[in-house]
């Protein structure tokens, strides 16, 4: 109060005296601190104005989702000029690769989740979280409409809207049922923490029901028949985890039921783990046969009731019905309703996911980005841009190219069209010289016209592939987009991306490029298969320890690392917990 009184008196004394008003007044504060000011009257106003100006400059970034993509973006965003709002129906990040371990008690559910506010509080920028579900995106008004997930009556305040300058859509995907009758009502999915906990309770319930004295032998066999639909990594890992849980833990607790348990894995294709090397596929199928896991390939599920699952055998066309106790559905991903509605708004119909460019920007929208399972990169075809590329390389407008002309834009072509690099590697050609020579002899001695140019690149686009819907892809996309946001202003002034072939100048950023670091397939019995970069395949117990190391290092915090490693140690010493909770 005294300081403010002195401030007011000084202001009054200096008011009207231009010279005196510019003097520095110095006084002691709190026994030795100093306060200096000039022209005291406008001090507060100027400071407030500068604060308001700073706040106005902050651009609002709304992130939808707290999965791999959204969390990776949030962790790597460092520019304090953004004000971030995160909207998601779950207030945590879940390490989904360990969900199969949660289903059987190998790892506890709380060990693989990190509250999103723990992550946000470590940031130097302004981050706010809202536990709600986005049900509508309005790109014209730059608003997202949300609905609280709280069950309590909020007096009509469950719905609200959030404005944005930049929108990051990272909402993931839902399980794809292919409209198979009865799947939604009777099958379990494995995409969320709640799914894994529900499966764990159901497995224990099956054993408890089968253990009742008034249950017939035939009914016990039905109850203890566990069916997994889908031979991808998630289905295979869950089948392996369930087999270990039953034979190493539950068999000791329910000795009379051990021989009645049956695990069946259904796959519509010819083999399980189709995205892996054939050596891994063959080893996995042989191991499952040795372990007693019934593997049925070429079986497409056509109907699921509360007690039976019907399949159509591709080889014979015959439809078979099999009784079961529990079905786990793991056959791929589908589009969420809010994403489907948004795609209709922006004219992206008849697609399975939001189409983005190589910079993860939603096609047809300004300042909206999509990443993770809800989006797919619509990679440009080289042959569609071949005229523009030719003209850009032909700096003299001569109508033909020599090798020197072409080399000047080759680095930009490799970056803009990654299929060119893949094609060169596939043909075992070190550079573009080899490609042109293979098409028309020595290009250094003769000019290259547009027709010969087209002929050289006629098969390049055959190497285009969509990225897999994996956590690895989503995490890299989130990290990439955050780095772009961190350098937004700098790159607007000094673009660092490849040449614009259909316009002048350069793109602001380098396009997103996915780097594959390998993939694992745990097969039970402390054996894991790994396919690592360079086509290196490793199978066995040593690979299981590599799996432990990699997954522990990829967990989002030291808290979750400590908890997961302690869960693994507890399982080694005491076995898996068979309680229903």
Order of alpha helices (4+ residues) and beta strands (2+ residues): alpha-alpha-beta-beta-alpha-beta-alpha-beta-beta-alpha-beta-alpha-beta-beta-beta-beta-beta-alpha-beta-alpha-alpha-beta-alpha-beta-alpha-beta-beta-beta-beta-beta-beta-alpha-beta-beta-beta-alpha-alpha-alpha-alpha-alpha-alpha-alpha-beta-beta-beta-alpha-alpha
